[in-house]
Amino acid sequence: MINPSSRAIACKASVTQKLNELMEQKIAADEFVYNLTSGQLSTRPLEDFIQSIKKQSHFLKSYQYSPVAGLPELRDKFLRRHFEKRQIDQSYEELEYDCVIGHGSKQALFNLFGAFINAGDEVILFSPYWTSYPEMIQLWGGTPMIIEAQGFDSFTPQLSEIEKLMGPKTKFIILNSPNNPTGIHYSKDWMCEFAEFMQQYPEVMIISDELYSDLWYFDPAPRYYYEFDSSLLDRTFIIDGISKSFASTGLRIGHCLGPKRLLNSAKKIQSQSTSGANSLIQRALLDFDFDKLEDFHKNLRIRLRESSHVLRESFRKFGLAHCWYQTQSAFYFYLDLSRTPVFEKYQKQNQGDGDLSEQICMDLLSTEQVAIVPGASFGQKHSARLCLALDAVVLEEALERLCRFLNATNS
Ligand code: PLP
């Protein structure tokens, strides 16, 4: 008998599979579904960027292999831009920083875990987390060590909780600010304290996943610990990409910035898996003037601010203000289902303390045609993620249906 590897068996498929199947059935039956599950913007990329892709599509080199780590000029462009944006007082040359461009930031992360995790190594992350972190860590033989961040603390982890998990096996700690799935970013004060805290652990590397860093819509803008202590850059990896900031999830370009001496191992992993990333898009990115993104982001911020306002007013209108918190960035809201009136009904029907988020999300889709992602994907029970990147009118309709469902207490 042919069996999958134990690694593949241990790898969890998406918990949203059943939900997606029901959604597809509904769409095939011509039913309208309010799809709030998306992890992407519903906006076309900037026209200038599209023109750069068109222009580069005429060159033979756009269809040929690129160097494993990416086009050197584009790597420099990413490095220069990042160091300028974060106002780091030393240059990337002085710090001997490098950049590896991959097929999305997901690959950049996968490379990193592959390059550094040995069996039994531990990686600290905070729940609710981006769904792929723990799976990727485990695929490479590591152990995710999870700290539950609370809505009460604006989903910001307590340093005292991190301290409890730090040990000789700790390899990485992952920060994701702005955060998927909570739509918050950590405060400047927290980042300053984190910088100081990390000085006690010189052997632990830090991954700063900054994929949503351009998508904040309420001041203050996100800040990063290494802006306050640049010595930490010596063991930091910065993850970024074009999926969210260029509204281009399908083009699959992401990158990792980090100390050259360490990044070489990640590059080796990439060289034996996919080789260099998409040449056409790399060449288009090289051609494209990144300053043009400013207006694009300004407009996105206006839209996301409006969406967050629609959310707030819907929750207020339906007496659910106690379930609301102010989001500031990315385009998500994380809903604690256990605080909503409908939850009691589900609790009565189910004995034990199993997670009810999937059942609640399935019923919501069946009865109200609203699809949201169950919290099991993000490591917290009885919760769900909503995407706010929808047209305001459609979002308002979807939220009205959602709130009606959340308020239904009769069995
Ligand atoms: N990191 C976070 C926090 C994400 O939300 C995602 C995608 O949603 C990724 C990484 C991977 O993004 P991509 O591979 O599209 O660059």
Residues whose N, C-alpha, C, O or C-beta is under 5 A from the ligand:
A	BS01	PLP	G39 H103 G104 S105 K106 Q107 W130 N176 N180 D209 L211 G241 S243 T249 I253 G254
